[in-house]
Amino acid sequence: KLIAEIVTAHTNTIVVLHNGAAVEMPWLKDVKGLVEAYLGGQAVGQAEANILYGNVNPSGKLAETLPIKLEDNPSYLNKKKMEVAFPFGHGLSYTTFEYSNVKTDKDTLTEGETLQVSVDVTNTGDKFGKEIVQLYVADKTEAIRRPEKELKGFEKVALNPGETKRVTFTLDKRSFAWYNTDIHDWYAASGEYDILIAASSRDVRLTKTIQWKSTQVLPLHLHMNSTLGELQADERSRDFGIELKLKMNALFGLGSSEDSTDAVSDEMGDAIAFSIPVRNAVGFGLCTKEELQKKLDELNQK
């Protein structure tokens, strides 16, 4: 209420926050500037004065997301893809920075290898400044539900007006992995990962895609409700999945153009078979329940 009253009387108002956590800012659109000082300690007043009067170019970045309203916090029901007041990693400067020429030293890597990621950063303004370059990784494998992107590195670079410096990050397996409770170890699924070079979590400037090839093998967890598609997706169970599929195709007259009907094409038959639970093999008379369970147990031991 106090800030709202001050803004009404003085249009050129700058707010300096001293806070231990995120706060609501319903007055944000009415002020001319905002300095997030958190709990700065004994000399915070002088530091703030130097920033406000331009003696020092600020280069801090947020280590948390500031929501628009209290209900957007994790303490309430989970929400996704909502607008925020300021995103994680956000921070302004009295100069501007341009990112360019992102490169990786390899396009594919595996366990034991590291990935070098480098990018040029240029001060395109007329004042000395420092920029915190952030690197996020986005898992595109869809092997497990993960955040849209995760911060995996950041570097602060000091630049004079017009100056360019190259910033380098080193990534390894842990940069792409999550802790897998099945194997009690860190695991990164094989597939594509996006390397995102950003000024904040919502200000991605450059993207580079790499391939990760895992040498780790996850245990199989096949059961009666597993589908033929799941069996065929893993090389350890693929032969058995194909065997069951061929038997089902023969049972229903599918699998060749001559046998296919107008109602069910080969492609439709494959799609149907892909989603059929293996327990249906028992109902179709292709094997007994005991025989099927024994085979699944054998495959799970591989």
SULCORUR-V146409 format. One line per field, one symbol per residue. ss: DSSP state (A for helix, B for strand, O for the rest). burial: b if it has 16 or more other ideal C-beta (glycine too) atoms within 10 Angstrom, else e. A space follows every 50 residues. Layout:
ss->???
burial->???
This chain:
ss->OAAAAAAAAOOOOBBBBOOOOOOOOOOAAAOOBBBBOOOOOOOAAAAAAA AAOOOOOOOOOOOOOBOOOAAAOOOOOOOOOOOOOBOOOOOOOOOOBBBB BBBBOOOBBBOOOOBBBBBBBBBOOOOOBBBBBBBBBBBOOOOOOOOOOB BBBBBBBBBOOOOBBBBBBBBOAAAOOBBBOOOOBBBOOOBBBBBBBBBB OOBBBBBBBBBBBOOOOOOOOOOOOOBAAAAAAOOOOAAAAAAAAAAAAA AOOOOOOOOOOOOOOAAAAAAAAAAOBOOAAAAOOOOOAAAAAAAAAAAA OO
burial->eeeeeebeeeeebebbeeeeebeebebeeebeebbbbeeeeeeeeebbee beeeeebbbbbbeebbbeeeebeeeeeeeeeeebbbbbbbeebebebebe ebebeeeebeeeeebebebebbbebeeebbbbbbbbbbbeeebeeeeebb bbbeeebebeeeeebebebebebebbbeebeeeeeebbbeeebebbbbbb beebbbebebebebebeeebebeeebbbebbbeeeebeebbeebbeebbe eeebbeeeebeeeeeeeebeeebbebebbebbeeebbeeeebbebbeebe ee
